[in-house]
Amino acid sequence: MARYIFITGGVVSSLGKGLAAASLGALLQARGYSVRLRKLDPYLNVDPGTMSPYQHGEVFVTDDGAEADLDLGHYERFTGSPAPRSDNITTGRIYQEIIARERRGDFLGGTVQVIPHVTNAIKEFVLDGNDGIDFLLVEIGGTAGDIEGLPFFEAIRQLGNELPRGHAVYIHLTLLPYIASAGELKTKPTQHSVKELRSIGIQPDILLCRTDRPIPREERRKLSLFCNVRESAVIEARDVASIYAVPRAYHEAGLDGEVLAAFGIEPAPKPDMSRWNAVMERVENPEGQVTIAVVGKYTGLKDAYKSLIEALTHGGMANRVQVNVDWIESEIFEKHDPAAHLEHVHGILVPGGFGQRGAEGKILAARFARERKVPYFGICFGMQMAVIEAARSLAGIEKANSTEFGPCAEPVVGLLTEWMRGNELERRTAEGDLGGTMRLGAYKADLMRGSKIAGIYAATQICERHRHRYEVNTNYRQQLETKGLVFSGMSPDGLLPETMEFEDHPWFIGVQYHPELKSRPFDPHPLFASFVEAAVVQSRLV
């Protein structure tokens, strides 16, 4: 039977519960155990799909088409296991399902309440589908005491009593702030956070303490005494230079050993840390560096591009170079010459996005890359803008544009209203709901033999994750291909362009999907590895 690890947070948000869960999962894997990770999000949205990146950061997309919390990206990158839809749930989705059941009469006229109906639904979600798994790690979003999180805390409290003895462990991630004027770390915020958690009925077994310096013995003793945990269970989670150093740092601090001891697993299997040592060897010993310009519209919040940042890092690992990202707000190019901002870079990446703001700047970035022979990587919206640029500049379609920005005379990019998922036809309308109505999840694509992208993949059929409403209009395909733009990847039915490239350019590739979602530190995505390799070549020319 699976053992359950519940990870909660206290004092402040954004301490890194997702990274802690992912790192612990990786450490348990290193000891030979199978793991699964799940995220419970207390907000009322059904999923993060309609939320602004400035509100929530990146929307992570799973193979089966779920729009999920960005922490699922950490789970996948650190464990290598694809996360399904069932690994993320929100208050909104739980209430949506309960209300639908109430409307059907499933509760036989009974009063529907938070306890037991909502908490039962949460427990069912946590317990479902864990056959054959050694450890299930469950991260609860937010912090102890948040009003919207109370049903989740109550549910995991109940599970602690309902699971067999010794099958549930609670880890509380908290902050130890350093007060410079006092010259010491302060334990009182953590004490109050644990007190709040204990008032709910949950006694942490392990404290994972975020800090920027070593925890003195006296502070450890104080935390142990006032928070009612063993002194060995006060784990130091000190800041590190790279997120890929976290598993090793947590192992050295004793986290995985303490977790297994809490379950009574002693002596514990020895971990094989070779995978993470190899990753860190490449991170810590680069043989060069390149600069990649990311021309986007959410550059003020790096979490909006979390998987993209990590995929570029992985591409650097594959080439043993450090990738420096130059974040550029695309709107700036609508007022200033792009050359002033792009002449020094070794590659240009235009990521996904929605809406008209900054679109013309992205088109100008694509033009600069095409004309100056700078490696260009267009992802989703970035591919569409590159195609519009080629239509205007090369094919003479001066009014080429996207219907995403309103009616236009030359809809080179248009609304996707029908597409095939396997043998099923899926539809959406311009007036329909925004949430969950895009082309979402993994779809196959056929790559042209002899094309650059087929060579990069070393394959002619691929399967990648999508998240978009608009597609390049194939009615313009012939006009564009006569000017050197090649649609080198198409959907299996031949109707939807999946990739494009220029034959006469060193490295200019656009993809309609999001390859960054499938990149791993120990298995970099081939497109990012190849793009960074092209940037290395460019760095020798600049």
N, C-alpha and C positions, 0 to 999 in steps of 0.2 A: 504494500500500500504506500502511496505517495506520502512524503513528509512535507509540511507546509511552513514556509518562512514568510512572515508578514512584515513589511518594511514601511514604517511611518516616519513622518518628519515633524520637527518642532522648531520653535523660536522664529524662524523666517522661512520663506519659500526659496526655491532655486538653489538649494544646498547641494543638489546632485543625487536625489534618491534614485533616479533612473540609471545613472552611471554606477551607483553603488549596487543596485540590483543586478545590472548587467555584468559587473566585475565579479560579484559573488557567484553568479551563474557560471562564468568562465572558470573560476577557481574550482567549483564543484566538478565541472567537466574535466578539468585537469587532474582531478583525483579519481576519474573513471566513472562518475555518476551521470545519469541522464537528467536533464533539467528542462523546465518550461517556465516562462515568465509571463505574468499578466499585469495589466494596469487598470486600476479602478479610478475613474475620473469623476469628481463630485459635481462638476458643472451641469447645468440643465440642458445645454445643447445636446442633441441626439448624437452628434459627432462634431469634430472640429472643422468639417468641410466648408461651412459658410462663415467661419471666423477669420478676421483679418490676421495676416501673419504678425502684425504688430501686437495683436492681442494674445496670440497663442504660439507663435513661431511656426515652424514648418508643419505641414500636414503630411504625415507618412502614409503611404499607400501599400496595402498588402497584395499578395498574389490574387486573393479571392475578392478584391475590389472594395475593401473597407478603407475609409478615410479615418486615420487613427492618430493617436498622440505621438509626438516625435520620439518619446522614450522607446517606442517599439523599434525605432531605428537603432538605438543603442543596443537593445536586446539582440537584434539580428546581427549587428556588426561584431559583437563580442562573443556570441555563442555560435554563429554561423547557421542557426536554425531559422527558417522562414516563419514569421508570425502570421497566423490566420486571423480572420475577423473575430474569432472568439477569444482573442487575447486582450481585448480592450473593450471596456463598457463604461457608460456614463450614467449619471442620474437620469438624464433625459431619456435615454434608451430604456432604462428600467421602468420609468413611469409610463412611457409610451406603451410598452408591452403589458403592464399591469392594467392600465386603463382600457386597452383593447380587450383584455380578458374580462374585465368588469362589464363592458358593454355587451359582450357575448353572453353574459350570465354565468360565467364559470365559477363565481364565488357563491352561487346559490342563495342570493339575497342577503349575504352577510355584509357587514360593514368592512370596507377596505381601509386598512391602516398601515402606518409606517412599520409598526411592529404588530403582527409578524409578517405582513405581506411583502413589504419592500425588503426587509432584511432577509426573508426567505429567498427572494429572487436573487439577491446578491450572493447568498451562500450557494444557491444552485449554480450560478455562474462560476464561482470559484471552484466548486467540486466537480464540474462536468468535464469529461474527456481526459482524465488524468491517468488512465490505465497504462501501466508500463513505465510511468515516470517515477524517478527516485525522489526528486525534489521539485515542488512547485513554489516559485517565488512570486509573491503578490505585493505590488507596490500600490499604496493608497496615496492619491494626489492631495496636495494641500498640506496643511499643518494641523496638529492636534488642537482642538478647540474651535476649528472652523465650523460654522453652523451647518453648511451644506454637506460636510463630511461626516456628521454624526451617525447617519444610518450605516455607513460603511464601517466605522469603528465599532458600532454595536454588532454588526454582522460578524466581524472577525473576532470580537470578544466571545460571541456565542459559539463560533467554530472552535475556539480554544477549549471549550467545555465539551463539545460534541465529538470531536475527533478522539481517537484512542490516546490514552496518556502517553506523553513523549513524542507526539506527532505534530506539534505546533511550537514554533519559536517566534518571538517578537523582537525585531531590531528597530531601534529608534535612532534616526539620524538627526543630529542636533548641532548647534553652533556654540563654540567656545570663543567669544570675542576677546580680543586683547585691548585693554584700556591703557593707552600709552602713558597718560598722566599718572596712573597708579603703578604702571610697570608690571602688570600681571594679567593672566588669563582669568576671566570671570566665569564661575560655574553656576551662578544663580539663575541665568536664563534657562539653562538646561534643567536645573532643579525644578523650576516652575513648569516647564514643558512636560516633564515626567509626572509631576503632580497632577497636571491636567489630564494626562493619559490615564493615570491610576484612578482618577475620579470617574472615568468612563468605565473602569473595570479591567483595564489592560496593564499588566506589569511587564515592562520590557525585560527581556533576558540579556540583551546586549545593547550597549550604547556605542554608536559610531559617531565620533566627535570631530566635526570639521574644525580645523585650526590651521594657522599659518606658521606655527612653531611647535616644538616638542611640548608635551603636557607634563609638567613637573609631578613628581611622586605624590606630593601633598594634595594637588588638585585631583589626581586619580583617586586617592584615598577618600577625599571629600565626596566626589561623585559616587563612588561605590557605597559610601555610608548613607548619603541622603537620597539616593535613587534606588537603593535596595537591589544592587547588582554586585556580582563578584568583581573584585578589582581587576582580574584578568579579562573581564568582559567589558572593560572601558577601553575601546579600541581607538587609537589615534588615526584620524583620516586627514593627514596633512596635505596641503596644496602641493601639486606636482606640475611639472612643465608641460606634460602631454597627457591627454586622457588615456592613452594606451599604456601609461606607466601606472595607472590606478590598480589593475589586478595585482601586479607585482608588489606595489606599496601596501595594499591591503593584506596580501599574504604575509609579507614581512612583519606587519603589525599584529598578525595572528587572527584575523577575522574568520577565515575559513576553518581554522582549527577550533576556534571557540564555538562556532556554529555546530560543528560535528560533535563537540563535547556536550553542548546543550541538548543534543538529541541522544546522548549516551553512546555515540559511536566512537569507541576507543579500544584499541589504537586505530587511528584513522589511516586510510590508504595514503601513501606518499604521493604528492602531486608531481605531474610532469609539466614543468614550466617552460619547456624548450620553445614552444610556439610563441609565447609572449616575450621570452628573451630574444628571439630572432626578430620579432617586430621592433622591440626597443633598440636593438643593435642598429637597425636601419634608421630609426628616428634620431638616435643620438650621434650617429656617425655619417652624416651626408657627405658626398664627395663633390658637391656643387650646389648651386641654387638657381632657381628661375623665378620670374615674376609673371603672374597671370592676372590680367585685369578682368574682374567680374563686373559686368555692366548690367545693373539691375535697378529695381525700383523700391526694394525693401532693405537697402544696404544699411539703414540706420539700426537694424536689429539683426545681428548675425544668426540668431536662432532660426530666422526665416529660411536660411540656406544651410541648415545643419548638415544634412546628408551630402550636399554639394561640397562643403568645406572638407568633410572627412574623405570623400571620394578623391578630391584633389590631393589630399595628404597621402592617400593610398597610392595614387599615381606617382607621387614623389618617391615613396618607398620602393616601388617597382623599378625606378630608375636611379635610386640612391642619391636623390637630390632633395633639398628643402624647397618647398613651394611657398613662395611669398605671395599673398593675395592682395592686390590693389583694388579696393572697393570703390566703384565709381557709380554715382547716381546718374542714370541715363539721361535725365532731363537736362543735365548740364551741357550735353552736346547740342541741344536745340538752341543754345545761346552762344556757345564757344566752339571753336574748331577742335574736333576730336584729336587731331594730331598732337596738340599740346599735352594731352593726357595719355596718349597711347604709343607715342614714338619709342618710349623706353621699355615697353613690355615685350615679353617673349611669347605671349599667347593671349587670346581674347575669348572669354566665355560669356555668352548671353543666356541666362537661365530662364526658367518658366516664369509666368506671371499672368495677371489678368488685367484687362482694362486699357484704356487709351493713354493714360498718363505715362510719359516716358517712352512711348512706342517709337516715335520718330528718332529719338536718341539712339535706340537700339538698332534701328535701320541704318543710321549713320555709322555706328560701330561696325556693323557687318560690311558696309561699303569700304571702310578703312582697311579692314582685314583682307577683303578680296583684292583691293587695288594694290595694297602694299605687301601682299604675299605673307601676311602674318598668320600663324595658325589660329583657326577660328573653330569654336565648338558651340553650336546653337542647340539648346535643349528645349523642346516643346515650343513655347512662344518664341524662343530664340531661333528655331528653325523657320518658323512662319515669317518672322521679320526678315530673315536672310532671303527667303523666296520672294517676298514683296520687293526687297531691294533689287534683286536680280531682274524682276519683272519691269521695274521702273528704269533701271540703268542700262540693262542689256537688251531686253526684249521690246523696249519702246512703249510699254504700257504705262503711261505717265500717271494715270489715275488708279493704279493698282493699290488695293488696300484690303482690309479685313472687315467683314460685316459685324465683327465684335464691337467695332467703334461706331456703328450705325450704317444705314443704307449707303451703298457706294456704287459707282458706275462699273468698276472692274473688280468683282469680288474674288480676288486671287486666293483669299482665305475666307471660308464660309462656315456657317453653323452646321455642325454634324447632327443630323436628325435621326439617322438609322445606322445601325452597325450590327455585325454578327458576333455573338459570343458562343463559340462552338457551333451548335446547330440551331441556336435560338436567335431570333431577331429582336433587338432592343431598340426602343424609340424614345425620343423626347421632343418637346416643342419649345419654341421661344418663350411661350407664356407659362411654362410649367415651373414646378418648384426648382430652386437652385440646388438644394441639398441632395447629394447622392444620385444626381442625374447625369453626370458626365460619363465619358468612356473611362471606366475605372478598372484597374487591376491588370493582370497579365494577359497579353495577347501575342500570338505568333506573328512573325513577319518573314517574308522570303527575301533574301539578299541576292543581288545580281552577281553571277559568277564573274570573277575578274575585277570586281569593284574594289576600291580601297577598303571600304568597311567590311566586305566579306573577308578580305585578307586579314584585317585586324581581329575579327572574331574567329578566323580559321573555320568558318562554317557558312552555309547558305540558308540555314533556317535558325531563327533565334526566337526567344520568348522574353518580352520585357514588359515592365509595368507602365500603365498610362494614367494620365489624369488631365483630361482636356475636353472642351466642348466644340472646338473649331478645328477644321482640317484644311489642308491645302487642296484647292479645287483642281481636279485632274483635267478639267476642260482647257486649262492653260498649259498642260504638260508639253505638248509638241512645240509650242512657241518658246518655252523655256529651254527645252533640251537641245534645240537647234543653236542655242547660244552658249552651250557648254555646261549647263546645269543638269546633272544626272540624278533622276530619282532611282537610287540604287537599292532601295528597299521598299516593298509594297506589302500590304496585307495579303493573306493567302488568296482572297477572291479577286485581287488585282485592282480594287477600287480605292483604297486609301493609301496615300504616300506615307511611308514610315521613316525613310531616311533620304537625304540628298547630299550631294557632294559636287565639287568642281574638279574636272579631270586635269586642268592645267594649273592647279594650285597645290603647293606642298602639303597642306593639311587644312581642308575646309569641309567640315562635316556638320550636318544638322540632323537631329533625330526628333521624332514626334513624341517619343516616350521619355522616361526618366531613368537613365541607367545608373544614376548616383544611388538609387535606392537599393541596388543589389551589390554594391561594392563592399569589400571586407578588408581589414588591415592585413590579414594573412592570405587574401585572395582578391587583389585589386581588380576592378572592372577593366577589361581590355581596352575600352575606349578611353578611359582616363589614363591608363598606362601609356597608350599610344599618343594621346594629346600632350602629355607632359614630355614624352620622348621628343616629339616635334618641337616643343618649346625649348628643350635642351639644344637641339640643332640650331634653332633661331637665335639662342643666346650667343652662339659663336659668330653670328653674322652681325649682330647689333653693335 
